[in-house]
Amino acid sequence: MYQSINPTRSRKHLMFVASQPCLICRREDVQAAHIRFSGAGMGIKPCDIFTTPLCLEHHREQHTMNEKMFWQLYQINPIARAMAFALESPDKKLEKKFMNILKMINLESFLKYKLWILVIFLVIIQTSLNKYMDKKIEARQPDFVYNNSKEFIESLNECISWQERNTTIWQNVPREIIVAQAVLESAYGTSRFAKEGNNLFGVMTFNLNEPHLKPKGNKNSKFGAKIYQNKCESVKDYIVVLNTGTAFQEFRELRFQMLKNNDLDVLVLVKTLTRYATNPNYTKLLIKTIKSLRNERISDTN
């Protein structure tokens, strides 16, 4: 259906799409993201009809993984959403283009596509309603207070639950991996980076204009550990890194397949994190930490 459409270009429509909140997180630092599997052909940018609003973070993620998997991850039908925006566009030639698409659906195939049209209609209603809804009141971020290793893990779990309140299993990093990496990277929150910068995962930055901590004894270092406002922000950024970083594409793809097959194996999945650290034995240390934490939980229940 889409391959026969000559790509339409409309700066006015792209600006309109970019003025909408991100489909995924509702942030406002938005770009008009083209849906690449809409069938424009190899090497041809898709028609501007097939665009949706994505923030910079999610637009980058869209380009770093299989796109159909990306939209399934967030449980969004991008074609239906794009069509809804096309019908509301200030560029009226796009409305005409959309009507031409509908004309291509002949009576014989109408039964096949009528549900599709209904989905688009419902999305338009939802989009219109969202414009007038009050902003959602965010749940209060939990405090991250601890005096020992047990309290550290309890606080970390509260923070993870807070992060997962508006996400799906397709976006979540398995909790055992998060806890094991926080324990390994921050020594239960006692490391210098954790105490001075709220950095629980050793996340580094090469942008020295943002708050950072240089490695001890190396003031001339060209990178530093990121400084966060609080430890829950560190957890949030760590999850973003695993969900968007090009180094962790294998992690995302294997997670997707495991969840799809209802066969999540943390000890296998963690082996895809070889690029998280320079230590060649890093994933072995993670597996050892996960197993050790499991044994501790068993001991606590006995």
C-alpha positions in Angstrom: 0.0 0.0 0.0 2.7 2.5 1.0 5.3 1.7 -1.6 3.2 3.3 -4.3 3.0 6.7 -2.6 5.4 9.4 -3.9 7.1 11.0 -0.9 5.5 14.3 0.0 7.6 17.0 1.6 6.1 19.6 3.9 8.1 21.8 6.3 4.9 23.1 7.7 3.7 19.6 8.7 7.1 18.7 10.2 7.0 21.8 12.3 3.5 20.9 13.4 4.5 17.4 14.4 7.6 18.7 16.2 5.3 21.0 18.3 3.5 18.0 19.8 4.8 16.2 22.9 6.8 13.0 22.6 4.5 10.0 22.0 6.4 8.0 24.6 7.4 10.3 27.5 5.4 13.5 26.7 8.6 15.6 26.9 8.7 18.8 24.7 12.2 18.7 23.2 10.7 17.0 20.2 11.7 16.2 16.6 9.5 14.9 13.7 10.7 11.3 13.4 10.1 9.5 10.1 8.8 6.0 10.2 11.4 4.2 8.2 9.4 1.0 7.5 6.6 2.8 5.8 7.9 1.7 2.4 9.5 4.7 0.7 12.2 2.4 -0.7 15.9 2.0 -0.1 17.8 5.2 0.3 14.7 7.4 0.1 13.4 9.3 3.2 9.8 8.3 3.9 6.9 10.6 3.0 6.5 13.4 5.6 3.0 12.1 6.3 4.7 9.2 8.0 6.2 11.2 10.9 5.6 11.1 14.7 6.8 13.3 17.5 9.7 11.8 19.4 12.0 13.5 22.0 15.7 13.6 21.2 16.3 10.6 23.5 13.7 8.4 21.9 14.4 9.5 18.4 18.0 8.4 18.9 16.8 5.1 20.3 14.6 4.6 17.2 17.7 4.8 15.0 19.8 2.5 17.1 17.6 -0.6 17.0 15.2 -2.6 14.7 12.4 -0.1 14.2 9.5 -2.5 14.3 10.9 -3.8 17.5 11.2 -0.2 18.8 7.5 0.5 18.3 6.5 -2.9 19.7 8.6 -2.1 22.7 6.5 0.9 23.5 3.2 -0.7 22.2 2.5 2.1 19.7 1.1 1.9 16.2 3.1 4.6 14.5 1.3 4.5 11.2 -2.1 5.2 12.9 -0.6 8.0 14.9 1.1 9.5 11.9 -2.2 9.4 10.0 -3.9 11.1 12.9 -1.4 14.0 12.8 -1.7 14.2 9.0 -5.5 14.8 9.3 -4.9 17.6 11.9 -2.0 19.1 10.0 -2.1 22.8 9.0 -0.8 21.8 5.6 -4.0 20.9 3.7 -2.2 19.2 0.9 -1.4 16.4 3.3 -5.1 15.9 4.0 -5.6 15.5 0.2 -2.7 13.1 0.1 -4.3 11.1 2.9 -7.6 10.9 1.1 -5.8 9.6 -2.0 -4.4 6.8 0.3 -8.0 5.9 1.3 -9.1 5.9 -2.3 -6.4 3.3 -3.0 -8.4 0.9 -0.7 -11.0 -0.5 -3.1 -14.3 -2.0 -2.1 -13.0 -5.5 -2.4 -10.3 -4.9 0.2 -12.4 -2.6 2.4 -13.2 -5.4 4.9 -9.4 -6.0 5.3 -8.7 -2.3 6.1 -11.9 -1.1 7.9 -10.4 -2.1 11.3 -7.3 -0.1 10.4 -9.4 3.0 9.7 -11.2 2.5 13.0 -7.9 2.5 14.8 -6.9 5.7 13.1 -10.2 7.3 14.1 -9.8 6.3 17.7 -6.3 7.6 17.8 -7.5 11.0 16.5 -10.0 11.1 19.4 -7.4 10.2 21.9 -4.9 12.8 20.5 -7.6 15.5 20.7 -8.5 14.6 24.3 -4.9 14.6 25.4 -4.6 18.3 24.4 -7.2 19.2 27.1 -6.2 16.8 29.8 -4.5 18.2 32.9 -0.9 17.3 33.3 -0.5 14.1 35.2 0.6 14.5 38.8 3.9 12.7 39.2 4.4 10.4 42.1 6.9 11.6 44.6 10.4 10.3 44.0 11.5 8.1 46.9 14.2 9.0 49.3 17.4 7.0 48.9 18.5 6.6 52.5 20.7 3.7 53.8 23.2 2.9 56.5 24.2 -0.7 55.5 24.1 -3.0 52.5 20.6 -4.3 53.2 19.1 -0.8 53.4 21.0 0.1 50.2 19.3 -2.7 48.3 15.9 -1.8 49.8 16.3 1.8 48.8 17.5 0.8 45.3 14.5 -1.4 44.8 12.1 1.4 45.8 13.8 3.6 43.3 13.6 1.0 40.6 9.8 0.5 41.3 9.4 4.3 41.0 11.2 4.3 37.6 9.0 1.4 36.4 5.7 3.0 37.3 5.1 4.3 33.7 7.1 1.7 31.7 6.4 -1.7 30.2 8.4 -4.9 30.7 9.9 -4.3 27.2 11.6 -1.2 28.5 12.6 -2.4 31.9 16.1 -3.7 32.8 15.8 -6.9 34.9 16.0 -5.9 38.5 18.7 -8.5 39.3 21.0 -6.9 36.8 20.4 -3.3 38.1 21.0 -4.3 41.7 24.1 -6.4 40.8 25.7 -3.5 38.8 24.9 -1.0 41.5 26.5 -3.2 44.1 29.5 -3.9 41.9 30.1 -0.4 40.6 29.4 1.5 43.9 30.3 -1.1 46.6 26.8 -0.8 48.1 26.8 3.0 47.7 30.1 3.5 49.5 32.3 4.5 46.6 33.5 8.1 46.1 31.4 8.5 42.9 28.3 7.4 44.9 28.9 9.6 47.9 30.1 12.7 46.1 28.2 12.4 42.8 25.2 10.1 43.5 26.6 8.0 40.7 25.8 4.3 41.4 26.7 2.8 38.1 30.1 4.4 37.1 28.4 6.2 34.2 31.0 8.5 32.6 30.7 11.6 30.4 33.1 13.2 27.9 31.2 16.4 28.1 33.3 18.3 30.7 30.8 21.2 30.6 28.3 19.2 32.6 28.8 18.3 36.3 31.4 15.5 36.8 34.0 14.0 39.0 37.5 13.4 37.6 39.1 10.1 38.4 41.2 10.4 41.6 44.7 11.6 40.9 44.0 12.4 37.3 42.9 16.1 37.1 43.8 16.2 33.4 41.4 13.4 32.5 39.3 14.1 29.4 36.3 12.3 31.0 34.7 12.1 34.4 31.9 10.4 36.3 28.6 12.1 35.9 27.1 13.9 38.9 23.4 13.5 39.6 21.0 15.5 41.7 20.1 12.3 43.6 20.7 8.5 43.4 17.3 7.8 41.8 18.3 10.1 38.9 21.4 7.9 38.6 19.2 4.8 38.3 17.0 6.6 35.7 20.0 7.5 33.5 21.6 4.0 33.8 18.3 2.6 32.4 18.4 5.1 29.6 22.0 4.2 28.7 21.1 0.5 28.4 17.9 1.3 26.4 19.6 3.7 24.0 23.3 3.2 23.9 24.7 1.7 20.7 27.0 -0.5 22.7 24.0 -2.3 24.2 22.0 -3.1 21.1 22.7 -6.9 21.5 21.4 -6.6 25.1 18.1 -5.0 23.9 17.6 -7.5 21.1 18.2 -10.5 23.3 15.9 -9.1 26.0 13.2 -8.6 23.4 13.5 -12.2 22.2 13.6 -13.6 25.7 10.5 -11.6 26.8 8.7 -12.5 23.5 9.4 -16.2 24.2 8.6 -15.9 27.9 12.0 -17.2 28.7 14.0 -14.5 30.5 17.4 -15.8 31.7 19.2 -13.0 33.5 22.5 -15.0 33.7 22.5 -15.3 29.9 21.3 -11.8 29.2 24.0 -10.3 31.4 26.7 -11.7 29.1 25.8 -9.1 26.5 27.1 -6.3 28.7 30.8 -6.9 27.9 31.1 -3.3 26.6 29.9 -1.8 29.8 33.4 -1.8 31.4 36.9 -2.3 30.2 37.5 -5.2 32.5 37.5 -8.4 30.3 36.1 -10.3 33.3 33.3 -7.8 33.9 30.3 -10.1 33.0 31.8 -12.9 35.0 31.9 -10.6 38.0 28.3 -9.6 37.4 27.2 -13.2 37.3 29.1 -13.9 40.5 27.4 -10.9 42.1 23.9 -12.0 41.0 24.4 -15.5 42.3 25.8 -14.1 45.6 22.8 -11.8 46.0 20.4 -14.7 45.3 22.1 -16.8 48.1 21.8 -13.8 50.5 18.0 -13.6 49.8 17.7 -17.4 50.4 19.6 -17.0 53.7 17.4 -14.1 54.8 14.2 -16.2 54.2 15.5 -19.2 56.2 
